[in-house]
Amino acid sequence: MRKLLLLVVVMITGVVFAGRLFYLQVLDTSFEKLSENNAIKVEYDYPQRGYVYDRNGELLVSNQPSYDVMVIPREVKPLDTLEFCRLLKISKETFIEKMEKAWIYSPRIPQPLIAQLTKAEYASLSEKMYKFEGFYIQKRSLREYQVDHSANVLGYIREVDERIIKNNPDYIMGELIGKAGIEQAYEDVLRGVKGVKYIQKDRFNRDIGSYKDGIFDTIPERGKDIVLTIDAELQKYGEELFVNKRGGIVAIEPATGEILALVTAPNFDPGLLVGRERSKNFTKLYYDTIAKPLFDRGLQGEYSPGSPFKTLTGLIAMEEGVIDTKERIYCNHGYVYGRGRKLGCHSHYSPLAMTDGIAQSCNAYFCTAYRRAIEKYPTPQEGIDNWKKHLSSFGLGDYMGYDLPSGKKGLIPSSEFYNRWYEYPKYKWYATATISNAIGQGEVNLTPMQMANFTAAIANRGYWYRPHFIKNIKGVDTIPQEYTTRITTTIDPQHFEPVVQGMWDVYNKGTAANLRVPGIEICGKTGTAENFTRIEGQTVQLTDHSTFVAFAPKDNPKIAIAVFVENGYWGSRWAGKIASLMIEKYIKGEITRTDLEKYVLEGSLMEEYEKPLRGRPFPINDGKKISAKFLADLPKEDKPLQ
Amino acid sequence: MPQSKVYLKFDWLTIFLFFALVAIGWVNIYSASLDESATTFFDLSQIYTKQLLFIVLSVLLIIFILAIDAKFYERFSSIIYIVSLLSLLGLFVFGKNINGATSWYGFGAFGLQPSEFAKAATALALAKYCSDLGVNIREFKHQIRAFIIIALPAILIVPQPDPGSALIYAAFIFPLYREGLHFVYLLLGFFAAALFVATLGLGVVWVALGVLLLGALIYLYNLKRNRKKPPLMRYIFIALACIGFAFSVNYIFENVFEQRHRDRFNIVLGKETDAKGIGYNTNQSEIAIGSGGWTGKGWTQGTQTKGNFVPEQHTDYIFSTVGEEWGFLGSLLVVVLFVALIVRILYLAERQKGTFARVYGYSVAAILFIHFFVNVGMVMGLFPTIGIPLPFFSYGGSSLWGFTILLFVFIRLDGGNYYYT
């Protein structure tokens, strides 16, 4: 026993030590990171962000240098606070508050104290920086916008927040990330690769050379330039046409799916979201809940498509074989269905066949066609689902898959939707209950992007490409395959010709006859969509939305366009004019219909938008001209941002 | 008999373990003290070059020790002990103050630390005393004398001040126990240590309450179980002794200890977690070891080591370099080598026929063990920071030679036994 005591104690000690070592070195991995933070300083070298060009090579977005004053709180030594504050142009209170915040975030992680100084501010500061230990200046590159339009397409970059850092270890405090539009969609391409230098430090926090002779160090790699499908001139023109109006334009090149223009109004100058004013300006835009400048109406606005949808109703009816191009259908100022209910129509000659039905936008014709297409099937459920299948093949009722991060699905109702709505099987429902869908009212909702897309599919006579903004990534020279794959609709190509002819007639003898552009064969369709809002709990009808879809030329179309003007009344009043001007601008490069241009540029709908806010009953659909006096009397903050 | 056969009888396994540890130690000292600015390898201002010189000199020392007749050590042990005590006394007059402790004799750039040699001298003296025919360690009279032999150098070392080195003399309780010291002494020692820690950790009031409660419970248990009434006075006496001990510990801690000692205890007892302040050494050392992972960062690649984050890394904290650069496998190897060396010495000690060699061998094993136990435990954050070197590993001539003498005298004794008997 006496012989064994020390032996046993030694053995136990050996086992305990081995266990402790195993715990420290193998089980508990928190020490690995700690050691890295402790002894290794990481310095970043930020590359230039890639430039953005339009389809014609016009530079839209470049870079400007910017300088952040960074702080590592635990390394800050007592300093001449007053001088430092004077150099940074901040108050002492602000400085103390910012330092406290920095300490709370982390004493050892470098973080921006004052972000995005200009070159001039940097110059006066840089020669004095050596006096302030724990602070240093980090150069970054900020965006410099060469244009004052397209903010909704281009997006913006901003400092990463803590949520991003948590989810994405590539980013650290103070770095910039694309937060909307192209900047977000192509963040990985534009960002480039930051260069890293690891520096070994000793316990006094002095640099003692490159870590492992720099074998882990990397040099920065410049972000790749990208070319957009956007035509900057067309985009700019579209935004000009929308001054004092709200709505959106989507223009697509049918042959490729390239998006030529995506206008939303009101918009804002992308330069507002750069530099130290970014946050202030963003807040202002964000809280403008009336004009909603950050709301991209082209992608996010879901509206009743109105009459342009009749083209699809006609196509589906023909594909289902329930109507042909010759059959003429009577219209007696409307479509009468069950128990004397009637869906009204305007005055036109009657009866009409398909092509004239589109040209005259006859409600009765398309209600008949729609009802037949649904009632061809034994149950309305099967009928609706079949109808939805056709529409889905045009990309409707779902995200389009384009390369911007925002958007809405729109709505193409299914049988399930109506079953729930009407509490089937407790109550039955029939095709007539959904009859408004025939003319683009009712439950159907589309975004302007979806309207432009089905117009492009009609222009192509039966196929389309996924709309996209990316034309080329320089240095990669390919774009994702999904944007070059042709998608075919469920409608046989032969059925498109009568519809196209009808749309051509719209321009030549129909609802848009006064919008003809000499020398261009335009096909279009007007639309007028009823819409409602809620004021103090009451549903109130507002002036109709003016919608228009068109493509041109009739053969080998170069552009398909959807225009949507909020509360613009009937289709050709605003949307049709804007569409015609856009088409002329794109195809000819100049405007001959200066009468239209003058009307649109000078016209304003601000009074219309003012009506529901005035707090008293108001007339709708009166089409009154807006006086210049009214505009001048508007309170200042309600003036649209330009 | 030809002389050469003598050498063959030395325990080559122990010698191998010794050189293995010295070699691994030097490799790590090289990394811990590597200075990129050094011009040539043989630059005597570099710590690793000096240590290499110490190792070469220790080899000469080994040859010298092994060449001397084994009987010499037994015969001259008293004189060696007295010389050693005198050298410790002499420090009060001629000592050189380094880092606040007067533990060195200065010879130009080099210093000699007599306390490192006093361990071997004390072990020889104790072995000599125990091997006297008239001495029986079971008797109280002889116990007192043995304790005086052990305590004298410790008492001289404490005021240097070097309480860490003095603490090592507690190791001698193991050879004494082996020679027949009552188990109660070990229990008492252990209980005192437990009370000590409990007092510092929980406070004197809780310890007093705990002792009273425990005493009352044991008393009541015995009252129920035994027919005879247990002696109440004895219980009260023991309880009061315990509480008195706790109070005196508290008094010593608050009034005799310096703040740095208090801080070190507080860190290990979990009372202080301020990583940037007083717990810095231990914290950085744990980080260094913990960041090693399975196989470490590679020789001279430790970031903690390169950045000199662990103070005293080439001396007391050398094990943290092993942990960081060689990982779990490397550290485990070092632990295994130490355990193997100590176990081997114990095995050799047990096979000695004479009491002198056995007690001495046990002392060597116990001293090496306490050094290993306290040092590695400290570096891994298990014990308070007590500044004692890791045998054969830590930088320092005195320490290396002291341990070399300690170990090789035993190897000589072990080898000599076969030859002469």
Interface residues (C-beta under 8 A of the other chain):
Chain A: R2 K3 L5 L6 L7 V9 V10 M11 T13 G14 F17 A18 R20 L21 F22 L24 Q25 V26 D28 S30 F31 E32 L34 S35 E36 N38 A39 I40 Q200 K201 D202 R203 I208 G209 Y211 K212
Chain B: E36 F174 Y177 R178 G180 L186 Q284 E286 I287 A288 I289 G290 S291 G292 G293 W294 Q301 T303 Q304 K306 G307 N308 F309 P311 G323 E324 G327 F328 S331 L332 V335 V336 F338 V339 I342 V343 L346 E350 Y362 A365 A366 F369 F372 F373 V376 G377 M380 L382
